[in-house]
Amino acid sequence: MDLAEFDHHAGIPGTTIFDGRQAMKGYALNKMCYSFNSKENRDEYLRDPEVYFDKFRLNEQQKQACRDKNVLALIEAGGNIYYLAKFAGIYRMSVQDVGAQQTGMTTEEFKQKLLDAGR
């Protein structure tokens, strides 16, 4: 993909491109989410999320997005969806829950949309 084509994709409304800038912005957030591979870390996080945020030096935007469990805000804050899946798992958020957030629908509406698309 050449740079002109990349710039075109970066202009998609509502889309956050995960590039080097976003990777740097989200380093602490993604590092925290990666830590959730360990049950001990998931349990530590659930005991006191605020202390866990500080342990990883999250900024206020990242902390608030975590508090809100808002995947789009987490992506905007530099989160990579692959690491954010670990965060979503802590709260038992399904792929459909995340898809609903990304489309502005309720989970039930999103599930119905998937069912309708399969017909």
N, C-alpha and C positions, 0 to 999 in steps of 0.2 A: 504494500500500500504506500503510495507516495504521500508527501506532506499535504498537498492540496486535497487529496481524498480524505486524509485524516481530519483536516480542518472542517471539511464538509460534515463528517460524522459527529464532530464535537458540537455542532450547532443544532442537534436534535433536541427540541424542547423537552424538558423534564429528564434529560439523560445526563448523568455524571460519568464522564470518561475516566476510567482508572488508569492514569498515566503516572509518570515519574513524580510529578508534582503531588498528585493525590497519595501516592505511596509514601512520600516523605511526610505529608500532612497526617496520614493515618497510621504511622509506624507504631506509636504507643498503643492505639486502639487495637490494631491487628495483632500486636504482640500479646496484649491481654487476652484477646479471643483465642489465640493459639494456645495459651496456657490452659484453656478449658479442656484440652485433651486429657488432662489428669482429673480424676474424680476428686482428689484432695483439693485441687484448685477451684473446682466448681463449688464444692462445699464451702470453702473459705469465702468465695465471692458471695454466695447466698447468705452467709452469716452477717456480712457487713459490706454491701457493694461500695459504699462511699470510701471505706478504707482501701478496698481493692482498687478503686479508680486511682486513688492517690499513690498506691504502690507502683502503678504503671505510668503515673504522671499524665493522666488524661487531661485535656483542656476542658474548659467549661462546656463548650459546644458538644464534645464527645460524651461528657458526663450526662448532660441533659438528654441527649439522644438515647443513651442507655436507660436512663430513668424512665423515659417515655416508651421504651421498647419500640422505637420508630426506626425501621430498617432504612427507609429512604433518607432520614436525617443522619443515620450512621454512615451510609454511603457518601453523602455530601460531606461528612466530617472526615472522610478519608478511608472509611472501612471498605475492605474487599469482601465481596459476597461470600467467598469460600470460607473466610475466617468468621464472618458474621453468622454463618450457618451454625457455628458452634455456640455463639451467643444465643441465637434463637432456640437452640435445643435445650438450653437451661430452662427456658420458660415454656417448653413443650409447644413452641410455635411450629406449625407444619409448613410445608412448602406452599400450601394453599393460603395460609395466613399471610405469609410474606408476599405472595402474588397479589393477594387482595390489597395489601398496603400499597404495593407498587402501582396498582391500577385505580386506586381510590374507591374500591368496592368493599362491601362486607365480605367476610369469608364465605358466607352462604351464597351471595351473588356470584362470587368468583367461581365457586364449585359448580354452580348451575351453568355459568358461561362455558366452563370446560366440558361439561356434559353435553350441552347444546352443540358445541363445536365438533364433538365426536359423532354426531348423528349423521 
